[in-house]
Amino acid sequence: MTGALLNTATVLAGGSVGLIFKSRLPERAQTAALRILGAVTLALGAKMVIETRNVLVLVAALAGGVATGSLLRIQSRLERAAQRIQQRFVRGAGSSRVAEGFVAASLLFCVGPMTIIGSLKDGLTGDYRLIAVKSMMDGVAALAFAASTGWGVLLSAVTVLIVQGGITLGARALSGFFTPPLIAETSAVGGALVLCIGLGLTGIKKLPVADYLPAIIYAPLLSRLLQLF
């Protein structure tokens, strides 16, 4: 739960700073911070990838995951669902800026590959470095949201705690199934997805990373299958 608590704290901190300083923080400074965090994300993803114990499992899981995710169009479905939720919630709340900030921030902080990968890694191994990087990014985003939409962004910290904490606790409950080889391959595949996220954050190339998420399921299954033979 360390990662979830840290992420909750950074959202509250970033949102509070945004409320205090409002528009006095230049957008270029926020962009520069995200670019730096993107470079850190690339490095962390690369480190996770090279820790694989079986390159064949890594390649097969990624190939199967990309094919499945693209077929199911996960990225576009998530984006459309997020838009519908935001429109419905904001309209129901009288189109207030507070509601808009809460919904938009909650979706941004909780609906994404980094949330899932980082929370799984935190729950399975106790390694919350990936969530720590995400926390810094969310803090910057919370600052910008709060400056433009108000204190509703602070409420999204509760969503972050519930969603990420739930994933982390769920992963911890399944830790008996995940042997060290399974954890290594799941982490390596997650690292490949983190690399893709880093490419988008640095402005190099934005990829539909959500479409690649099924690879996280294929990795432990393929690794377990190899253990049986």
C-alpha positions in Angstrom: 0.0 0.0 0.0 3.0 2.3 0.2 2.7 3.3 -3.5 -1.0 4.0 -3.2 -0.5 6.2 -0.1 2.4 8.0 -1.8 0.3 8.7 -4.9 -2.6 9.9 -2.8 -0.2 12.3 -1.0 1.3 13.7 -4.2 -2.2 14.4 -5.7 -3.2 16.2 -2.5 0.1 18.2 -2.5 0.0 19.0 -6.2 -3.6 20.0 -6.0 -3.0 22.2 -3.0 -0.1 24.0 -4.7 -2.3 24.6 -7.8 -5.1 26.1 -5.7 -2.6 28.4 -4.0 -0.7 29.7 -7.0 -3.4 29.3 -9.6 -2.2 30.4 -13.1 1.1 31.9 -11.8 2.9 28.7 -12.7 4.0 28.7 -16.4 2.8 25.8 -18.6 6.3 25.4 -20.0 7.6 24.5 -16.5 4.9 21.8 -16.1 5.8 20.5 -19.6 9.5 20.4 -18.8 8.8 18.5 -15.5 6.8 15.9 -17.4 9.6 15.5 -20.0 12.1 14.8 -17.2 9.7 12.3 -15.6 9.3 10.7 -19.0 13.1 10.1 -19.3 13.1 8.5 -15.8 10.2 6.3 -16.9 12.2 5.2 -19.9 15.1 4.2 -17.8 13.0 2.4 -15.2 11.2 0.5 -18.0 14.4 -0.6 -19.6 15.7 -1.9 -16.3 12.6 -3.9 -15.8 12.9 -5.4 -19.3 16.5 -6.6 -18.9 15.5 -8.5 -15.8 13.6 -11.1 -17.9 14.6 -14.7 -17.4 13.2 -15.9 -20.7 13.2 -13.7 -23.7 10.8 -16.0 -25.6 8.2 -15.6 -22.9 8.7 -11.8 -23.1 8.3 -11.7 -26.9 5.4 -14.2 -27.0 3.5 -12.4 -24.2 3.9 -9.0 -25.9 2.9 -10.3 -29.3 -0.2 -12.0 -27.9 -1.1 -9.1 -25.8 -0.8 -6.5 -28.6 -2.8 -8.8 -30.9 -5.5 -9.3 -28.3 -5.7 -5.7 -27.2 -5.8 -4.4 -30.7 -8.6 -6.8 -31.6 -10.6 -5.8 -28.6 -9.7 -2.1 -29.2 -9.1 -1.5 -25.5 -7.6 1.9 -25.9 -10.5 3.4 -27.8 -13.1 1.7 -25.6 -11.5 3.1 -22.5 -11.3 6.6 -24.0 -15.0 6.5 -25.0 -16.0 5.2 -21.6 -14.1 7.9 -19.9 -15.7 10.6 -22.0 -19.2 9.2 -21.3 -18.6 9.0 -17.6 -17.2 12.6 -17.5 -20.1 14.0 -19.6 -22.8 12.2 -17.5 -21.2 13.1 -14.1 -20.6 16.8 -15.0 -24.1 17.2 -16.5 -25.7 15.6 -13.4 -23.7 18.0 -11.2 -24.9 21.1 -13.0 -21.7 21.3 -15.1 -19.8 22.6 -12.1 -16.0 23.1 -12.3 -15.6 21.1 -9.1 -17.3 18.0 -10.5 -15.4 18.4 -13.8 -12.0 18.5 -11.9 -12.9 15.5 -9.8 -14.0 13.3 -12.6 -11.3 14.3 -15.1 -8.5 13.9 -12.5 -9.9 10.6 -11.2 -10.0 9.1 -14.7 -6.5 10.4 -15.6 -4.9 9.1 -12.4 -6.6 5.7 -12.2 -7.4 4.6 -15.8 -4.1 3.7 -17.3 -1.4 1.0 -17.8 1.0 2.7 -15.3 -1.7 2.4 -12.5 -2.1 -1.3 -13.1 1.5 -2.2 -13.7 2.8 -0.2 -10.8 0.2 -1.4 -8.4 0.7 -5.0 -9.3 4.5 -4.7 -8.8 3.9 -3.0 -5.5 1.6 -5.8 -4.4 3.7 -8.7 -5.6 7.2 -7.5 -4.7 6.8 -4.4 -2.6 8.7 -2.4 -5.2 6.8 0.9 -5.6 9.4 2.8 -7.7 7.1 2.8 -10.7 4.3 4.2 -8.6 6.7 6.8 -7.2 7.4 8.0 -10.7 3.6 8.0 -11.5 3.0 9.9 -8.3 5.3 12.7 -9.4 3.5 12.9 -12.8 0.1 12.9 -11.1 1.3 15.7 -8.7 2.2 17.9 -11.7 -1.1 17.1 -13.4 -3.0 17.7 -10.1 -1.4 21.1 -9.9 -2.5 22.1 -13.4 -6.0 20.7 -12.9 -6.5 22.5 -9.6 -5.3 25.8 -11.0 -8.0 25.6 -13.7 -10.9 23.7 -12.2 -10.7 24.2 -8.5 -10.7 22.0 -5.4 -12.6 19.1 -6.9 -9.2 17.7 -7.9 -8.4 17.1 -4.2 -11.3 14.7 -4.1 -9.7 12.5 -6.7 -7.1 11.5 -4.1 -9.8 9.3 -2.6 -10.3 7.6 -5.9 -6.6 7.0 -6.3 -6.3 5.5 -2.8 -9.3 3.1 -3.4 -8.3 2.0 -6.9 -4.6 1.6 -6.6 -4.9 0.3 -3.0 -7.4 -2.3 -4.2 -5.2 -3.5 -7.0 -2.2 -3.7 -4.7 -4.0 -5.7 -2.1 -5.5 -8.0 -4.7 -2.0 -8.7 -6.1 -0.7 -9.4 -2.6 -3.5 -11.9 -2.1 -2.4 -13.7 -5.3 1.3 -13.6 -4.4 1.2 -17.4 -3.6 0.5 -18.1 -7.3 3.3 -15.9 -8.5 6.6 -17.7 -8.2 9.9 -15.7 -8.7 10.1 -16.7 -12.4 6.5 -15.6 -13.0 7.1 -12.3 -11.2 10.2 -11.7 -13.3 8.4 -12.3 -16.6 5.4 -10.2 -15.5 7.7 -7.4 -14.5 9.7 -7.6 -17.7 6.5 -7.4 -19.8 5.3 -4.5 -17.6 8.7 -2.8 -18.2 8.1 -3.0 -22.0 4.8 -1.2 -21.5 6.4 1.3 -19.3 8.9 2.0 -22.0 6.0 2.8 -24.4 4.5 5.2 -21.8 7.9 6.9 -21.5 8.0 7.4 -25.2 4.7 9.3 -25.0 5.7 11.4 -22.0 9.0 12.5 -23.6 7.1 13.5 -26.8 8.9 11.0 -28.9 5.9 8.8 -29.9 2.5 8.3 -28.3 1.4 4.7 -28.4 -2.0 3.1 -27.6 -0.5 1.4 -24.5 -3.9 0.3 -23.1 -4.1 -2.1 -26.2 -1.0 -3.8 -24.9 -2.3 -4.6 -21.4 -3.3 -8.2 -22.1 0.4 -9.0 -22.3 0.4 -8.7 -18.5 -2.0 -11.7 -18.3 -0.1 -13.7 -20.9 3.3 -13.3 -19.2 2.6 -15.4 -16.0 0.4 -17.9 -17.9 3.2 -18.6 -20.4 5.8 -18.8 -17.7 3.7 -21.2 -15.7 3.1 -23.3 -18.8 6.8 -23.6 -19.4 7.4 -24.7 -15.8 5.1 -27.7 -16.4 7.3 -29.1 -19.2 
